[in-house]
Amino acid sequence: MKKTTHFLMLTVGFLFSTVIMAQSTISGTILEAGTNMSLPGANVIEKGTTNGVVTDFDGNFSIKTESNQGEIVITYVGYTSKTFSFSGDKVMGNIELESSQVGLEEIQIIASVAVDRKTPVAVSTIKAADISLKLSTQEFPEILKATPGVYATRSGGGYGDGRVSLRGFSSENVAVMINGVPVNDMENGRVYWSNWAGLGDVTSSMQVQRGLGASKVAVPSIGGTINILTKSTDAEAGGNVFTGIANDGYLKYGMTYSTGLSDKGFAATVSASKISGDGYIDGGEFSGYNYFISLSQQLNEKNRLTFTAFGAQQTHGQRFNRSTISELLDTDSGPQKANKDWGYKNGEVYHQSYNFYHKPQISLNHLWNINDKSALSTALYASFGSGGGRRDEGSKIGSSDYRIGGAGLQPIDFDKVVEENIANGTAGSSDIISSSRNSHEWYGLLSTYKNRINEKLTVSGGLDARYYVGSHWYEVDDLLGGQFFLDNESDTYAFGKPLRVGDKYNKDYDGVVVRSGLFGQAEYQVNESLNLFMAADVSNTNYQQKEYMNSEIIGTRNSEKVNFVGYGIKGGGNYNLDINNNVFVNVGYFSKAPFLDTVFQDEDGIDANQDAENEKVFSLELGYGYRSDKLSANVNLYMTSWLDKAINGSLPGPSSSDELVFYNLLGMDALHQGIEVDFRYKLSDEFTVTGMASIGDWQWKSDVSAIIRSQDGTPVGEVDVFAKDLKVGDAAQTTFALGASYKFAIKSSLYVDYNYAGDMFASYQVTSRGEAGLPDTWEVPEYGLFDVGVSHVFNMGSFEAVLNGKINNVFNTEYVSDANDVDGTAATALVYYGAGRTYSVGLKVNF
């Protein structure tokens, strides 16, 4: 018995020791080739097993293998995979992964991608995997809602109608760039996200640089820069097909295919999708086609050409007009879905507010690697936008008497309008449907030269040139049963003429913008710890307006050309205290040209606003960062002083005239300051917690007066504005987020997110504050939302499949997301409610 026991003990001991000896420990650091940037979250898997780990924030990993020898496979989205053999313990050192996208290098040069612990800016980066996991049916800007300083909503709730604010600045003052190419409207600075509705399918990463940022374009932003990098041409052959369904009839399907890089240096990637649905809001039906193509050719060892084209042809019903809270609550649909801007005609849904647009962007990028130290990247781009938004003329459409049921926010009874227009006979239509048409041609050249002078100094500079013509007119779309329509604007060529479908009326003008600028930048790596940064730019913006509808203009119909010279300078430095801690500072001042609608306040005129002047901005930021194998955290303090903000508009003229009068407020100053904190804590290889808090204090800092002028510039009065110490409205000044993700398999995960918004004051016209001592504007109630989602990767035959499921606003919280103030009370405020509970399920099969 003793011999048997002894034998068993020896056997167990031998087997145990064999298992122990069979294990190996493999460690290393994964970096991006060419930049030496760490790649956190890369997958390291023992081939043939489910044993794997992911890299930490510095790209480090350590894996204990199940066998003493075998192969390790390293993968990361957007990079070519690598496989290494091992036998016993092994320290692999630095492992560089090459980008799997041909043409990414030139895009990164132009787009000014910030580098962690080096570039002295506050930055947040969202990768393609997170966008795919969390975007769901949300608007594209909403993927940023857990980013410090960001407030993003669906606005009216129509497809593509979302908006985003950064540190209290709306999109007009946030530079949005796709592959380094600016997409803010050249006339007013706005971003219309419906034009880019397919971006979620083709974005490889999105970087938010808060504050001055590292952008090289010659016209700076105030709130920050949103850099969107699309997929370029995949170097590996393959693709995927995908489909998704969601609430309210949402359906999406499409595919992506890449040829891979041929022996002759050619590669192509194409992507296309179709999307449609009933829309979350009443009358929000939408349909769209999204497409993307990238062609790349390596001409020789030093030169490469990449052609990229993408766009989204779409139509969607809108919720254009806001309502009071009491109106929205008194509806069958509920405040989240109720919409006053639609109805029925001939038994079918018909929209009072409706958007249709197609804005493709085409670019040709050339990369010239001059030598080992210098490169020239040039992008020649063009965009041709065409479409508009539906409007109505007359007093019947939308009034209570012309709603089904006769009151409230019930659908519009267009059939009743049609019957009365038919009865009008030769008197014509009293009410019609028209569209505000907008089309543009936009050409640009963006060229950046980068030279690494030595191991410490890198300089870059270049040219930013743009030419833009925007055409704007009103056009009759539907006479609603009548024979014609008479325009009541007496100073137009359309006045007194019977207008029929397709005829122009009300307005018809072109806005012309020509902008050219030079920029320069220097980065100096003093030592391994200290990196300094300096940049400067100068630009000239030329505006002109061409008027075709105003019958009272005598002589030339082209305005004079008005020039505004802008400039900016910014600099800073990052100091790595040790391997874990870093601090940075940046400071800048710039003067930027006003927008065209400030220079030409009257759409029907050609007289320039002589009071228009540059806006000035001073900004200062301090930051601290901490990095370890488990915790990544950032703290940022910022102060942005906005001087001479351009605020202009129109007011009703004297009672004896129906003409508008115009004002241009000078000396309007605002101060935006606050603190931002964000962190990412890796409790284990499977469980990660993220969070952020952003506390802002944004206030107007001046009381001003302005002369009111008639259309010909004659002074007719004065307007007083008492805005000092009023809170800046239209964005939550306090936000925080908390999220948790759990990886229940190597490539599968579950997440839960919570987002809070508070201290949000309704937007308002500062000219309405014409009396000293008025209370602050209405403060919108705070709210918090929960989102959950799951992504599971599994094998479908010989293919890899990814199944995603998401629920946004899990508890169906009712909340006001956007508000306009009337008299400082909730009773009169005009609001949009945010979306209630929504869900989506998607399947992607990779091949």
Steps between C-alpha positions, in 0.01 A plus 500: 500500500786732588670423166178578315456830687861592438462421128186711471668794673797479263268480200296803609816692577646415161183602317477823701862588432451418134205741478698771678799448274275501196393858567696797369484874565516726194523877539554803280383846392286563190559827313379664181767478231642837400369696799593272791160578653380233739198294399284437806233232466683286243411130518776249583379140456665162529423343162260208510367590846265747663785618723571869444561844650480860382769766523489770767506878445869494409464205262655253746385139537595184684334169421544162672461238229337160537783328313878526516522572128269623228401826334377838624262700274481878547205688348371856518220662301645699210839328510645191336524204735828337599579144606804397707621157603622438855673226694524567870492841664566791269533878530413629153577870557339751265269354234397739223168455322461648154178679411276282286382812319688634201484881488464554875841665534417802283165544671665504843749765386222732379254423781750577780430197719605572859741262674445403864763625748654713226255743336398764761123490447197346672398215274260206489509228234213271402598194298298323230428209734331731753301676227379165367416383850318807634367716215185297442217721369643808666604803298871498413592786741340307788791255501691787666259552789734334754787730394590784741366839395259355242123545495334311213130459424271392218361852491161469323538123478496466122750274326836680491375808687730455801724771639808523719647770726853500636579693819184702443578590138264385226616338176548840337804539723619139504721394210367172356735330256477178304845370406639844577257673261271758669124445458354795695275706275709775340225760547389441859732236649223249571527124460203314353551143617233360266747571218737250661248244621709206382813595696435239767561227241838626382664678795824341617546743790367832625716732708361791700762765573348736754604865504756625250600149391776402259311573178716653225226666292543874470164586655489391865214377713388633837345205681718227350557273203325177403732297278320218318728254321321273258622162394757521226584214267543168681830328429346156558236342279161435653182669606168459674127506453278646770140564589313652791149560625372737766194669641249682279564303184873569485678282243858516380707271284821528302844365430870591487762340278876551463718357225813509713834642393616352169859434397479812285403720792127539427223457756129581508235508771130562440208517740129561447187480711128572487313636801131575554235520770191671637709724726476525875292819497159519336542586132870415511513257209844482341697329228864516406779349294852515639811426296878507531782420258875521544755422228871503566797463269863488608665681207853427611701468818439862598162596351146378559162622376176434685154586366212510746131575447213465742156640563146441619199572282210533742148626560330530838202651673583759763376644826593857413271699728533472877202486736427580862519225759126513562427461126726197476358336811147541364548258210425136433856440384661642812757778527789296364338420164242777448565716194289784361666508156327222308155380399304312234426573137292259291526247780881499504756656733599847382763722660494869575871477595711272288869488412664363187868533423799335339851629570773270371861579586778404260870529572826408334790460742863488397775391738858573407751347738782728395756325718526330838441829678249694292166449327247709310133408523252680275122465480301644211131477587158594371144484629176561311196537724144507374165490676289695742238509770124512460315810620146633476346831397174633639328499835289184487756219510577418860218702655251324728215544251688289246590205717320169503283522810521880495748566781835434662786322327281269296612429140447778246193462278658582164188377319301788651757748369484336157119527492508872582776570246294328230199707601709819465505443124667789316597663829775240538629309802495668839743244642766294327797275570835634388861418568797703606752375245873504561777379275870560508826439325803475726859445388804489723869431521666398825872432488734424789877465494660323797874482563684336787800735515676285756418262782352788702342747257214436257349783299196506275311757302268538211215651310125500564304638202124482438250630247128478565179610331170440678174559313179556697146546377137420579314276258133406468460124558127435537209737430276276713218492246518863388580635156784735602641697793559874541806610700427789740858634502462826306873553441559175308481415131246230588254753644168507312589204280303174514757252634483133417693191606872552446487882499737698724374767739579678830879472470765408245862581575852359504750522780862485385785424737867489406742411777874451493742451782846391602590312814819388667579274792808389691541217750815484709583190702729652763565161659313178567274686744434844351330575166427857386253612235449829316265584211392812311270578212379788287205503262292725283125449461325670211119528491265604224121478453319483166129585507255394226150548649487854640324720240610825670872458436621726222822427314736221597354211692837402646605641831845635566757245612573526871824369650580394856853407602520250782796366692581278793784381716504216748759305688561274793692213638462155651727377779509134599583507870567128496369187331156558657444875532499787253390864497438737210411860434385680186410860434382679190347812353334543164288736299249343261279641226125528564266279301342611173156548657659758732659686210182489287212507744232555236451202268331729247774762492856560389600758763769371737473553874762767568504414872607139446837422657716207603427297810787456745567205726753443779532151642704339778504136607679292761494122500618203703512136395566174675576168328561159652429144401152524654406870527494779244375839623499864387418832666465820293443860606402742223414865451380644170426870470290583194531868408285691250275205427308570182130524588272642237144461388181672399202651676152607378516846345287802590126441510459691176728260314520124467874514427747353745768706672843363592739517795863404551608473863863593562696428814302192606740297714460158659715295738499120487697327774484166674660175608487160330593160641495165324637158588519139386568230760577143408392285793602186312562382147123458467351788702553872429339808654496842333377836618513874450380821663483842340409810700477826308428862584405681179378860529448812295725779626369823347204732452494674161298727276475500122360720225202358311523561125260468211579287196690786337710555814316807631492517885142470626547437873696319766480167684631442856613160625549420869678164492781535754526194729221314319573132447580394143216276386434201277738244656530322835775662706529194726528151357636173629505143381575160645539182301598137548591236244555130554668269249336160536707365208814617322305707246159522669388754760213651694478867598287728718525882475346782702501862379387803702432857383421796725543877540361553152339833425266552208632678193380855449544810289718742691299786349205380707695602812430867438433584863744504792437265793310232311534149648712236333345287229307181573714218634411168338446212748800269543479145371693173486480216248605135503616310189587130477641288223662172412733390222563131439744351252444145379575276204243465226641212302840617379413867556528720808170660601433789737160540666423836664202592714437838665239678706528876547313682778419168663250644750319716241581820691308807384724806478537831319814496286473841328314817599445861391421754771212745466453667841711294739233245592433138410142583400597699192827333404505334158661158522597171344479185709776245460434150371352236727601134506642376170659172402693346213638162396771462239690215337828528309666208324867544412658321207 
